[in-house]
Amino acid sequence: MKIECSMEKIKNALIIVERVTGKNLTLPVLESILFIAKDKSLILRATNLSIGIETKIAARVEEEGIVAIKGSTLTSLFSALNFKEDSLVSLELINNNLSVKTKTNTIILNSIPANDFPTIPIIKGDEFSIQSEKFINGLKSVYYSASISDIKPEINSVYIYPEEFSLFFVSTD
């Protein structure tokens, strides 16, 4: 993998996807962000097995590739780097390590095997739009009755389903 990208774009994408990563003692790969360089874009993915997120940013891809890097390390690194809005960063996979180069810095990050990263399911079906305030109000109206226990995730959730032109929110303990 060898790409060049706007530092501001990659930093903003990292802020979005890093929120989904988490601590998992049994699957440490869930702490990482998967970088996929292909065509003319860089795709960043993260999941905690309950939630998955993917974002795509424009990049100049010289060599396609995939690498997984610990999310907190990446976010800390890009937050600490000084940059101007028009500055570029080069990412290159060298001996299974990610080289991050700016005009003034070169940093090597240890990678995690990308084939250990779980796939994010693609959900197909009908789509609709709802105002965020109405959606939040629907969740707030029932979430308090959901169980706190993680033993049965089906009662630790809010069931949302559409019927005709309405959206219903249901929870129970």
C-alpha positions in Angstrom: 0.0 0.0 0.0 1.3 3.4 -0.9 -0.9 6.5 -0.9 -0.9 10.3 -0.5 -3.8 12.1 1.1 -4.8 15.4 2.6 -3.9 15.5 6.3 -7.1 17.3 7.2 -9.3 14.7 5.4 -7.6 11.8 7.1 -7.7 13.4 10.5 -11.5 14.1 10.2 -12.1 10.5 9.0 -10.1 9.1 11.9 -12.1 11.2 14.4 -15.3 9.7 13.1 -14.3 6.0 12.9 -12.2 5.8 16.0 -15.3 6.3 18.2 -16.5 2.9 17.2 -13.3 1.0 18.2 -13.2 -0.3 21.8 -11.4 -2.4 24.3 -11.9 -6.1 23.8 -9.6 -8.5 25.6 -10.7 -11.5 23.5 -10.5 -9.7 20.1 -7.8 -7.0 20.3 -8.2 -6.4 16.5 -11.4 -4.5 17.4 -9.2 -1.7 18.8 -8.0 -1.1 15.3 -9.0 0.8 12.2 -8.8 -0.9 8.8 -7.2 1.1 6.0 -8.1 0.0 2.5 -6.4 1.8 -0.4 -8.0 1.1 -3.8 -8.9 3.0 -6.9 -8.7 6.7 -6.1 -9.8 6.5 -2.4 -8.8 5.5 1.1 -11.5 3.6 3.0 -11.4 3.5 6.8 -13.4 0.9 8.7 -14.0 0.2 12.4 -16.3 -2.1 14.3 -17.0 -3.2 17.8 -19.2 -6.1 16.5 -22.3 -4.2 17.6 -21.7 -1.2 15.4 -19.7 -0.9 12.2 -18.7 2.3 10.4 -17.0 2.9 7.0 -15.9 6.2 5.5 -14.2 7.0 2.2 -11.9 9.8 1.4 -10.2 10.8 -1.8 -6.5 9.8 -2.1 -3.8 9.4 -4.7 -3.2 5.6 -4.7 0.1 4.5 -6.1 -0.2 1.0 -4.8 -3.3 -0.7 -3.4 -3.3 -2.5 -0.1 -4.9 -3.2 3.3 -3.6 -2.6 6.8 -5.1 -2.4 10.3 -3.6 0.0 12.9 -4.7 0.6 16.5 -7.2 3.4 16.4 -6.2 5.3 19.6 -2.6 5.4 18.3 -3.6 6.9 15.0 -5.9 9.5 16.5 -3.3 10.6 19.0 -0.7 10.7 16.2 -2.8 12.8 13.8 -3.9 15.1 16.6 -0.3 15.8 17.6 1.0 16.4 14.1 1.1 20.1 13.2 -0.4 20.7 9.8 -1.8 23.3 7.5 -5.1 22.6 5.7 -3.3 22.0 2.4 -0.6 19.7 3.7 -0.3 16.1 2.5 0.6 12.9 4.3 2.0 9.8 2.7 1.1 6.4 4.0 3.2 3.4 2.9 3.1 -0.2 4.1 6.7 -1.4 4.7 7.4 -4.9 6.1 3.8 -5.0 7.6 4.4 -1.6 9.3 2.7 1.6 8.3 5.1 4.5 7.5 3.4 7.9 8.0 5.4 10.7 6.3 4.8 14.5 6.4 7.0 17.3 5.3 8.8 17.3 8.7 8.1 13.9 10.2 8.4 10.1 9.5 6.7 7.7 11.9 6.5 3.9 11.7 3.5 2.2 13.3 3.1 -1.5 14.0 0.2 -3.0 12.2 -2.2 -5.8 13.1 -2.9 -8.6 10.6 -5.7 -7.2 8.4 -7.2 -10.7 7.8 -8.1 -10.8 11.5 -10.4 -7.8 11.1 -14.1 -8.8 11.0 -16.2 -8.0 8.0 -18.9 -5.3 8.3 -22.2 -6.7 7.0 -23.9 -4.8 4.2 -27.6 -4.3 5.0 -29.9 -4.1 2.0 -33.5 -3.1 2.1 -35.8 -0.2 2.0 -34.4 3.2 3.0 -36.2 6.2 4.5 -35.3 9.5 6.1 -36.4 10.9 9.4 -35.6 14.1 11.2 -33.0 13.4 13.9 -35.0 15.2 16.6 -38.0 12.8 16.0 -35.7 9.8 16.0 -34.0 10.8 19.2 -37.4 11.5 20.8 -38.6 8.1 19.8 -35.6 6.5 21.5 -35.9 8.6 24.6 -39.6 7.6 24.9 -38.7 3.9 25.5 -35.0 3.4 26.2 -35.5 3.6 30.0 -37.4 0.3 30.0 -34.7 -1.7 28.3 -32.8 -4.1 30.5 -29.4 -3.1 31.8 -28.1 -6.7 31.7 -25.9 -7.8 28.8 -27.0 -11.5 29.3 -29.9 -11.2 26.9 -29.1 -8.5 24.3 -32.6 -8.8 22.8 -34.0 -7.2 25.9 -31.1 -4.8 26.3 -32.1 -3.1 23.0 -34.7 -0.9 21.4 -36.7 -2.6 18.7 -37.5 -0.2 15.9 -39.8 -1.1 13.0 -41.8 0.8 10.3 -45.5 0.3 9.7 -47.2 2.2 6.9 -46.1 5.8 7.4 -45.0 5.5 11.1 -42.0 4.3 12.9 -42.4 2.4 16.2 -40.0 2.1 19.1 -40.3 -0.7 21.6 -38.3 -1.9 24.6 -38.8 -4.1 27.6 -36.9 -5.7 30.4 
